[in-house]
Structures are given as structure tokens and as C-alpha cells.
């Protein structure tokens, strides 16, 4: 069972949180909603999980209308909000038993679905949830979201604030859940996680910029990208902003990513410009585009 959205819009007073959002998540797909804080990701998740009602448009989840059949949706979806929302005074096992009881099931009944995750948190089953590490909290929250065997799983920025090792483990768990036929919609501000999804929607300021596979979005990047570094990073940023051949220039790790507004632009031209500006230790080389580069280009 998948997800279908048609022209979803939502406003808070005079602020448009979502504007004409339309896309489809296929059954069994791992679909990513990629965008910065304030893009509208959480608002969209709350609409699809029946916690908010949209102002315009319609949507269905697992074949059920989000407004007319909200009770049916709540039986068939799992939702992991961005903020840890389990009972911090209850132990790991008590939280799991509580959510299983809410949905009229038991841990044992659906253990096959959560066992790969639960074996990692079982040594801490008697520890209060509030005393767990960030990574363990996320694994417990995911287990609670899966305890009733949902058809569709919503994960709102599940790896925010989690260490790199736990992030990697979390995505490996999602891939295994997908193999069990669960449809997954995950949001993240981390552009590197986009490439782990089957398809992604790039979103900002409540609007969808593009929907496609990560590979197709990267392949469509229209310009050469140069990674640039000199001894003085701040002065490099200022000089690139004033360069007449600059189309875009922005920090990317320890480098700047630079694209030119000139056809057939060569890296030697940029080196010459930086030498004229008295930069030292100049490094300029062509590099491959990323999802982040594509996002920056679409928002320019």
C-alpha cells in the first residue's frame, strides 16, 4: 500500500507551510523527503498521519483517505516523529509493551519484524528510556513504531543528532524493513542520506522542487563543478562573489563548490583570477555533482 497526495496546501495564519504538494509513493518504496528545517516536512507528515487537516487538496495512505478514514489509517501506519516522544520514565521493555497493548498485540506476536533492532537494545531492556543514548533512543522509537506491523512507516528526520555509526546502522535497518514489503517515507535534512532512497522529493519553503531518483537528479546537473580551496577561505568566498564569471559559489566541506556562468569555462581561468587576487596555496579541480549541488542549483 502506497501514498498519494494531490495538491495539498496548508497555512498557519499568513504563512504558507505547504503549497500544492503532489506526488505518489509506490507500495514497498523507500521514498525520501529532502529539505532544510522549515521546508514543510513535518507539517506534511502530520497531515499524512492524520494529526493535522490540510486546507486544500486530498491524500490517501494505504488506500484510506486521510480525513474521511483517519481511524483506519492509524491502524495501518507507524509514525516516528522527529522529537523523541516515548515515555522517558518507562523502561525499554515497558515502552514496547505499552505500545503493543495500545494496538492490541504483543511483542512476541510481531517479534520477527523488530528482532533485528530489538537484539541491539535488549541488553538495556530494564533501563529507563530517558537514560538511553541518542542512537538507542532512535532504535527504541523505531521498534515502537513497528510493533503493530504497519503497512506504511513515516520517519520524520530519524537520524538528526545521531552519531555517524548509528546513522549508518539505522539506514541498514530501513533497507531490511523495505525488503519485508513496508512502504517507507523518510524525511531528512542530510543530503548524503538522499542517495540511500529509491526516489526523493526535494522540498523548500513548502514547495516541491523536483522528484526523481537520486541518480537522475545528479545526472541532470547542468554545469561543470569545480572544487576550490586557498589558504584564506573567507577571502576566497568574498572574491568568488565578485568574480564576473561566477554563477554560484558556496562552502562544501573544506572546499568551495564553484560553477560558472560562462560556457566552456576552464579551471585555468579560475586559477588565473585567484592568482591576480594574490591567493596562496590555490587548489582547483573539476568534481562530480551531488544531491546538495542539485538542491543549491534548484533554489538559486
N, C-alpha and C positions, 0 to 999 in steps of 0.2 A: 504494500500500500504506500502511495506516494503523497506528495503535497502539491496543491495547485493554488496559485494566487492570481487574481485578476483585478488590476487597478486599485490596489489597496492604498488608501491615504489615511493619515492620522495627524491631527494638530493638537498642540497644547496651547490654549489661548491663541496667540498670534504666531506661534512658532510651528512651522511645518516639520513634523518629525519624520513623516513618510509621505512620498508623493508619487502616485500612480505606479506602485510596485507590482510587477507581473513576472512570474516565472514558474517553472514546474520542476519538482524534484522527482525523479523516476523511482519506482519501487526498488529497494536494495541499493540505492546510490548513496555515496558519501559526498555530500554537497557542502561547499564552504561559502560562507558569507563573510567577505573580507573587507575591512574598512577600519578607520581610526575611531577613537572614542567620540561619541556624539553623532555617529553616522546614521543611527536609527536601528541598529542591530537588535538591541534589547527590546525596543518597542515592537518590532516585528515578531520576535519570539513570544512576547506576551500576548499578542493577538492570536498567533497560531496555537498557543497552548490555552486559549480561552480565558486569559486573565484580564484582557482588555478587549474592547469592541472597537473596530475600525469605524472611521467616519464615512468612508466611501469604499466601494468595491466588495468583493466576496472572496472567500478562501475555503478550501477543504483540506482536511488532513485524514489520511487513511480512509478516504471516501465519505467522510462526515463533514457537514457544514459547521464552520467554527462558531456560528451564532445559534443556528436552529438546533444543532445536535451536539452541543458542548458537553453534555454528560457522557455521551458515547466516546467522544474524543478523549476525555480524561481517563477512561478505562484502558485506552489503547496507546497512550503516549507516555514516554518518560521525559522528564524535564530536569536539567541540571542548570540552575541559574548561575550567573557569574559570581555572585557573592555566596560564600559558604553558608547554607541555610539549615543545616541539620541541627539537632538538639545537642548543644555542646556539653550539657551536664549529663547526658546519657552516654553509656559506653558504646563502642563499635557494634557489639552484638545487640545491645538494646535498641539502637537506631535501626538496624536491619530488621529486627523482629517487629518493631513498631510499624515500619512502612509495609512490611509483608502483611501484617494484620489489617492495615487500612484497606489493602486491595484484596483481602480475603484469601490470602495464600500463605505459604510458609517458606522459610529459607530452603528447607530440604526439597520442596516441590520444584523450585526453579534453580537449584544449585548448579546444574550443568551450564547455565548461562553466565553465572557470575564466578565460577570456580577459579578461572584464570586470574581474576582480580582478587578474589577473596583470600586465596592462598598467600598473597603478599601482605594482607592486613590481619590475617588470622592470629599471628603472634601477639597482636595488640588488641585482641577482641575484648579484653576487660579494661582497656584504657578509655578514659572519657574522650569524646570526640574533640573537645576544645583543646586537648593536650597533644593532639597529633601534629606531625609536620605538615607543611603545605601539600606535598605530594601525596601523603597518606590520606589527608582530608579529601582530596580530589578522587582518589580511588574509592573511598567510602561513599562519597556522594554519587559516584557513577554506579556503584553496587546498589544503592537505594533506588536509583532511577530505573534500574533494570529488574528489580526484584519481582515485578509482576509480569515480566515477559512482554514488553511493549512492542508494537509493530513499527513505531516511529520514535526516534530518540532525538531530543533537542538539547544541544550543549552550547551554552552561551559563554564564550571566552573561557573554556575549561582549563587552559594552561597558563592563564595570566598569573604572574607572581610565583610560578613554579620553576624549580631549578631545571637546567637543560637535560639532565639524565631522566628526571621524572616526566618531562615533556615528551621525550623520545619513547619512553615506556607507554605513556598514555596513548600516543598515536598508534603504536603497535597493537594495543588493546582494541582501539576503534576498528582497525583493519580486520581483526579476528571477529569482532561483532558483526561487521558488514558481511563476512563470509557466512554468517548464520541467517542472513536474509533480512536484517534490520535496516530500515531506511534511516540515514543519519543526516541531520542538518546541524552543522557546527559553525559558530562564528568565532573569529579571531582577528586581532589587530596585527598579528605577526605574519608578515608577508611570506616568510620562508615556509610556513605551515600550509600555505595555499597550494603548493606543489604536491602535497600529500593527498589532495582531494581529487575525485573523478572530474568534477566540474566546479567552477566557482562563479560567484557574482561579486563584482567589485562595487562597493557602495560608499557614498559620501553625501553628507547633508540631506539624507532621506531619499536620494535618487540612485538608481542603478546605472552604473557607467558602462558595464559590459558583462556579458555572460558567455562563458565558453570553457573549454578545457584549459588548464594552466599552460600546457604546451602550445596551444593555438594562440592564446593571448600573447605569449612571449614571442612566438614566430611572427606575429603581426606588427611587432615594434618597428616603426618606420625609419629610424635613423641609426647611424653609427654611434656607438657609445665609447667614450674614452675615459679611462680611469686616470686621474691626475693627482699627483702629490708633490709638494715642495716643502722646504724647511719651515716656512711660515704659513700655517694653514689659514689663519684668519685673514691675512693679507691676500692670500690666494683667492678666497671666497669673494672679497671685495673687488679684486681685479677682474675676475671672470664675469662678475655682474656688469662691468663697464665695457667688456670686450665686444666689439661690433659684430663679431661672428657667433656670439653666444645665443643659442636657442634655450637651453636650460643648463643649470649647474647647481648641484645640491650635494651635501655630505652623504657619503656612503661608506660607513666604517671609517677606516683611516685614510680613505681616498675621497676625492670629489668625483662624481659622475658628470660628464660634460657631453652635451650634444650641440651641434652647430646648425645655424640657420642657412648655411651655405652648402650648395650641392657639391659632392665630391671633396668635401673637406678632408685634409690630411693632418695627421698628428704633428708633422714637422712645422706646420703653420702655428700650431698652439705653442710648441716649444719656443719658436722664434718670438712670439708675443711675450711669453713669460720671461725669456732672457732679456728682452727690452725693458721689462718691468723690474729687472735686477733680482729675480728669484734665484735661489740656490737649491742644489740637490733636486733638480727637476726630474720627475718621472711621468711619462705619458705613454700609454699603450691602449690599444683597442681591446674592449672586453665584451662579453655576451650580456644581453639584456636579461633582466629578472622580472618577476611579478611586480616588485616595488618600482622598477623603472617604468613599467607599463602603467601602473597606477598614477605615478607622478605625471606622466605624459598626458593621460586622460583628464587629469584635473587641472592641467595648465591652461 
